[in-house]
Amino acid sequence: MRVLWVSGRLIGPAASIINSDYQGTSGGWIQTEYDDLNKTDIEMFYLAGVKSAHSVKKKDNVYCVQLPKVSNGINAPRSLVSEIDRIVNEIAPDVIQLWGTETCLQEAVSKVAPTIPKVVFIQGLIGMHDRYRGGYMDRTDKSYGRSISIPKKIEIEIRRIAFKRQIVIEQSILKRCKNVIVDNDYSRAYCYSVSKNIRFFNRQLNANGCFKSKSWDITSAVKYSLFTVYGGSPDKGLHQLLKALVLVKREIHDIKLRVPGPFKLDKNGVMIRENASSYEKWISSFIQKNDLVGNVEFIGSKTQSEMAEEAMKANVFVNPSCMEVHALSLREAMTVGVPCISSLCGSVSEYLHSGENGILYRYEEHEVLAYNIIKLFKDDNLAIRLGRNARNDMLSATESNVSIPLEEIYKEIVK
């Protein structure tokens, strides 16, 4: 069987094959799924969108096409559709799997070769995400809006419009492909609202093996330390976590927060990055104004194994996002066994049960987040119990038979 994987960026196995600099923390689940795939009777091909270089076949069954500078919120250009059609005809796959619905590349693929079965592996959901985009900063912090320059406001408005347009495109992709791979009822509910004719295949996203091989121990964790999710946008809720940090510091002065992501700091703790976003500038200003320079460390992009090591060292892991479809970073931390606190969003409540294997709070209520952080810092028995239960639950879920192997999904689709 010939299988074509399509992604909007060159990540996962495709990036590994051509030794690309695009590979990093983002998209790690694609690599994990590739590692778990039984490729005995499967010949793999990859198609990815890039923002530079001409459309060329790279090597080892990896194809790259050049996407427009803005690749979401637009219908796929005719030239792109024609090129995708040529590539698909050349590969002649038995089944095509789309990783997500976020760019015009996925739309172009959904339009070509109507006789070839296609399936979407749900990643983000634009239709749901749009409601929470921006992390409520426009409501909770008026100074944030005033600090944004006119050009940046125009850019933000353009992105907002593109997001709205992408919802319509996303729904068209789902209707054309008719098959989706999901691992939670949250995704299933949205897809069902788009079309009752969509066919569901359950495939649970699991943490990479490097997280399973680590087991958190409170005696080796750095006391009063926090680790959080990877991300550089308000949607990931870092500003809410920083607000909680101010409250926690009143009682625990030497609290430390380690933040993975694209942020950069100079030796004085001031964020510096060429073309820094308004959000990054707000974060930097908040840290300075609230005397958090010595309490927050931005550690840059991390590989999966490095993220597992960070989770091992943390006293508590926090997922402060306002929107998560899978919340895989949270699942990874739970797999390690570090005690976790998460906002109540997306599919999180389907596997994190507050008081049993973690703690939930409402995204807007940073005061509650602060209280729960302090509670876990002060109650070692609670932290140990929640972490142990989380690890056991994640490992049990991995070992259960509720997931359908990808190769079996492909066989079912091509029947």
C-alpha positions in Angstrom: 0.0 0.0 0.0 1.3 3.5 -0.9 0.5 6.1 1.7 1.0 9.9 1.3 1.2 12.1 4.4 0.5 15.8 3.9 1.5 18.5 6.4 1.6 22.3 6.2 5.2 22.4 7.4 8.2 20.3 7.0 8.2 18.5 10.3 8.2 15.0 11.7 9.7 12.1 9.6 9.9 14.2 6.4 12.2 16.7 8.1 14.3 13.9 9.5 14.7 12.3 6.1 16.0 15.4 4.4 17.9 16.6 7.4 15.9 19.8 7.5 16.3 22.6 10.0 12.5 22.7 10.3 12.4 19.8 12.7 11.9 20.8 16.3 9.6 20.5 19.3 6.5 21.3 17.2 5.0 18.4 15.3 6.6 15.8 17.6 3.4 13.8 17.5 3.9 13.2 13.8 7.3 11.6 14.5 5.7 9.5 17.2 3.0 8.2 14.9 5.6 7.4 12.3 7.6 5.4 14.8 4.5 3.5 15.9 3.4 2.7 12.3 3.9 -0.8 11.1 5.5 -0.1 7.7 5.9 -3.8 6.6 3.4 -3.5 3.8 3.4 0.3 3.4 5.5 2.5 1.2 5.5 6.1 2.7 5.5 9.4 0.8 5.5 12.9 2.2 4.3 16.2 0.9 5.0 19.4 2.8 4.6 23.1 2.4 7.6 25.5 2.7 7.8 29.2 2.4 11.1 29.3 0.4 12.7 27.4 -2.5 10.9 26.2 -5.6 8.7 23.2 -5.7 11.0 20.3 -6.0 11.2 16.6 -5.1 13.9 16.6 -2.3 14.8 12.9 -1.7 13.6 9.7 -0.3 9.9 10.2 -1.3 9.7 13.7 0.2 8.1 16.4 -1.9 8.0 20.1 -1.1 5.8 22.8 -2.6 6.2 26.5 -2.1 3.2 28.0 -0.3 2.1 31.7 -0.5 3.5 34.0 2.1 0.1 33.9 3.8 -1.1 30.3 3.5 -4.2 30.2 5.7 -7.5 32.0 5.2 -7.1 31.8 1.4 -8.3 29.3 -1.2 -5.6 27.3 -2.8 -4.3 29.1 -5.9 -4.9 27.3 -9.2 -1.2 26.9 -9.8 -0.8 25.1 -6.5 -3.8 22.8 -7.1 -2.3 21.9 -10.5 1.1 21.2 -9.1 -0.4 19.1 -6.3 -2.5 17.2 -8.9 0.7 16.4 -10.8 2.6 15.2 -7.7 -0.3 13.0 -6.5 -0.6 11.5 -10.0 3.1 10.8 -9.9 3.0 9.1 -6.5 -0.3 7.3 -7.2 -1.1 6.7 -3.5 -3.7 4.3 -2.3 -4.7 6.6 0.5 -3.8 10.2 1.5 -3.6 11.4 5.1 -3.8 15.1 5.8 -2.2 16.3 9.1 -4.6 19.1 10.0 -6.6 21.6 8.0 -4.7 24.8 8.7 -3.3 25.8 5.3 -4.1 26.1 1.6 -1.9 23.0 1.0 -4.4 20.7 2.8 -7.3 22.4 0.8 -5.5 21.8 -2.5 -4.9 18.1 -1.7 -8.6 17.7 -0.7 -9.6 19.0 -4.1 -7.5 16.7 -6.3 -7.8 13.0 -7.2 -11.4 12.6 -5.9 -11.2 8.8 -6.4 -8.3 8.4 -3.9 -9.6 8.0 -0.3 -8.5 10.7 2.0 -8.4 11.0 5.8 -7.8 14.0 8.1 -5.8 13.4 11.3 -7.3 16.1 13.4 -4.8 18.5 14.9 -6.1 22.0 15.7 -9.7 22.9 15.0 -10.0 26.4 13.5 -13.8 26.5 14.0 -13.4 26.0 17.8 -10.1 27.9 18.2 -11.5 31.1 16.7 -13.7 31.6 19.8 -10.7 31.7 22.1 -8.0 33.2 19.9 -6.1 36.0 21.6 -6.4 34.5 25.1 -9.0 37.1 26.2 -6.3 39.8 26.5 -8.5 42.3 24.9 -11.0 41.8 27.7 -8.6 41.4 30.7 -5.9 43.9 29.9 -6.8 47.2 28.3 -3.2 48.4 28.3 -2.3 45.5 25.9 -4.6 47.0 23.2 -3.2 50.5 23.8 0.4 49.3 23.4 -0.1 47.9 20.0 1.0 50.1 17.1 -1.3 50.9 14.2 0.6 48.6 11.8 0.4 45.8 14.3 -3.3 46.4 14.7 -3.8 46.1 11.0 -1.8 42.9 10.9 -3.8 41.5 13.8 -7.1 42.4 12.0 -5.8 40.7 8.8 -5.1 37.6 10.8 -8.5 37.7 12.4 -10.2 37.9 9.0 -7.9 35.0 7.7 -8.9 32.9 10.7 -12.6 33.4 9.9 -12.1 32.5 6.3 -10.1 29.4 7.3 -13.1 28.1 9.2 -15.1 27.8 6.0 -12.1 26.2 4.3 -11.6 23.8 7.1 -15.2 22.6 7.0 -15.0 22.2 3.2 -11.9 20.0 3.7 -13.6 17.8 6.2 -16.7 17.4 4.0 -14.6 16.4 1.0 -12.4 14.0 2.8 -15.3 12.4 4.8 -12.9 10.5 7.0 -11.3 11.8 10.2 -8.9 10.4 12.8 -9.7 11.6 16.3 -8.9 10.7 19.9 -11.4 12.6 21.9 -15.1 13.5 22.0 -14.3 17.2 21.8 -13.0 16.8 18.2 -15.7 14.3 17.4 -18.4 16.7 18.4 -17.1 19.5 16.2 -16.7 17.3 13.2 -20.2 15.9 13.6 -21.5 19.5 13.7 -19.8 20.1 10.3 -21.4 17.0 8.7 -23.2 13.9 10.0 -21.7 12.0 7.1 -18.1 12.2 8.4 -16.7 8.8 9.4 -14.7 8.6 12.6 -11.6 6.4 13.4 -10.3 6.4 16.9 -6.5 6.7 17.2 -5.2 7.9 20.5 -2.2 10.2 20.5 0.3 9.0 23.0 3.4 10.5 24.5 6.7 9.6 22.8 8.7 6.8 24.3 11.1 9.2 25.9 8.4 10.4 28.2 7.4 6.9 29.1 10.9 6.1 30.1 11.1 8.9 32.6 9.5 8.6 36.1 9.1 11.7 38.2 10.5 11.6 41.8 9.8 14.5 44.2 13.1 14.0 45.9 15.0 14.8 42.7 12.6 17.6 41.5 13.7 21.3 42.0 11.7 22.6 44.9 9.2 25.4 44.0 9.8 25.1 40.3 7.3 25.2 37.5 7.4 24.0 33.9 4.8 24.9 31.3 3.7 24.4 27.7 5.6 25.4 24.6 4.1 28.4 22.8 4.5 32.1 22.0 0.9 33.3 21.5 -1.7 34.5 24.0 -3.7 31.4 23.4 -1.2 29.4 25.4 -2.0 31.5 28.5 1.5 32.5 29.6 0.3 35.9 30.7 -2.3 34.2 33.0 0.4 32.0 34.5 2.6 35.1 35.1 -0.3 36.8 36.9 -0.6 33.8 39.1 3.1 33.9 39.7 2.9 37.4 41.2 0.5 36.0 43.8 2.6 32.9 44.5 5.7 35.0 45.0 4.1 36.8 47.9 4.4 33.6 49.8 7.2 31.7 48.0 9.9 34.2 47.0 12.2 31.8 45.3 9.7 30.3 42.9 11.1 29.5 39.5 9.2 29.2 36.2 10.9 27.7 33.1 9.3 28.5 29.8 10.0 26.7 26.5 9.4 28.6 23.3 10.6 31.2 20.9 11.3 33.9 23.5 14.7 35.4 24.1 16.1 37.3 27.1 19.2 39.4 27.6 21.5 39.2 30.6 19.2 41.6 32.5 16.1 39.5 31.9 14.7 41.8 29.2 13.1 40.1 26.3 14.9 40.9 23.0 14.0 39.5 19.6 14.1 41.0 16.2 10.5 41.7 15.2 9.2 40.7 18.6 5.4 40.5 18.7 3.2 42.8 20.8 2.6 39.8 23.1 6.2 39.2 23.7 6.7 42.9 24.5 3.8 42.7 26.9 5.3 39.6 28.6 8.7 41.4 29.0 7.1 44.5 30.4 5.0 42.5 32.9 8.0 40.6 34.1 9.9 43.9 34.7 7.0 45.7 36.4 6.2 42.9 38.7 9.8 42.1 39.8 9.8 38.6 38.2 13.1 38.8 36.4 14.8 36.4 38.7 11.8 34.0 38.8 11.2 33.4 35.1 13.6 31.7 32.7 13.0 31.3 29.0 14.8 28.2 27.8 14.2 28.2 24.0 13.1 25.4 21.7 13.5 21.9 23.1 13.5 18.4 21.6 11.1 15.8 22.9 13.7 14.2 25.0 14.7 17.6 26.4 11.1 18.4 27.3 10.9 15.1 29.1 14.0 16.0 31.1 12.5 19.4 32.0 9.3 17.7 33.2 11.4 15.4 35.4 13.1 18.4 37.1 9.9 20.4 37.7 8.0 20.5 41.0 4.7 21.1 39.2 3.7 21.3 35.5 1.1 23.9 34.4 -1.0 24.0 31.2 -2.6 27.5 31.2 -3.9 27.4 27.6 -7.3 28.7 26.7 -7.6 26.3 23.7 -6.3 22.7 23.4 -7.6 20.0 21.1 -5.2 17.3 22.3 -3.1 19.1 24.9 -0.3 16.6 24.1 2.2 18.6 26.2 0.0 18.0 29.2 -0.3 14.3 28.4 3.4 14.1 28.1 3.9 15.7 31.5 1.3 13.4 33.0 3.1 10.4 31.5 6.3 11.4 33.2 4.3 11.6 36.5 5.0 15.2 37.5 1.9 16.7 39.3 -0.1 18.7 36.8 -2.5 21.7 36.9 -4.4 22.6 33.8 -7.1 25.0 32.6 -10.4 23.5 31.7 -10.3 23.6 27.9 -10.8 21.4 24.9 -10.5 17.7 25.6 -8.5 18.1 28.8 -11.3 17.0 31.1 -11.6 13.7 29.2 -8.4 12.4 30.8 -7.4 14.8 33.6 -9.8 14.3 36.5 -9.5 17.0 39.1 -8.4 15.8 42.5 -7.6 12.3 41.1 -4.7 12.7 38.6 -4.3 16.4 38.4 -6.0 19.7 39.2 -8.3 21.7 36.9 -9.2 25.4 37.1 -11.0 27.9 34.8 -8.6 29.7 32.4 -9.7 33.2 33.5 -9.2 32.6 37.2 -5.5 33.1 37.7 -6.1 33.5 41.5 -7.3 29.9 41.6 -4.3 28.8 39.6 -2.0 30.5 42.1 -3.8 28.9 45.0 -3.4 25.4 43.5 0.3 25.9 42.8 0.9 26.8 46.4 -1.2 23.9 47.6 0.9 21.4 45.6 4.1 23.1 46.7 3.1 22.6 50.3 1.5 19.2 50.2 4.1 16.6 49.1 1.7 13.7 49.6 -0.9 15.3 47.3 1.7 16.0 44.7 3.0 12.4 44.8 -0.5 10.9 44.6 -1.6 13.1 41.7 1.6 12.5 39.8 1.5 8.7 40.4 -2.1 8.4 39.3 -1.5 10.5 36.2 1.4 8.3 35.1 -0.5 5.1 35.7 -3.5 6.4 33.8 -1.4 7.5 30.8 0.5 4.3 30.6 -2.7 2.3 31.0 -4.3 4.2 28.2 -1.3 3.5 26.0 -1.5 -0.2 26.7 -5.3 -0.4 26.1 -6.8 -1.6 22.8 -9.1 1.4 22.2 -6.9 2.8 19.5 -7.0 1.6 15.9 -3.5 1.2 14.3 -3.0 3.6 11.4 -2.3 0.8 9.0 -5.7 -0.8 9.9 -7.4 2.6 9.4 -5.9 2.8 5.9 -7.0 -0.7 5.0 -10.6 0.1 6.2 -10.7 3.3 4.2 -9.6 1.8 0.9 -12.1 -1.1 1.0 
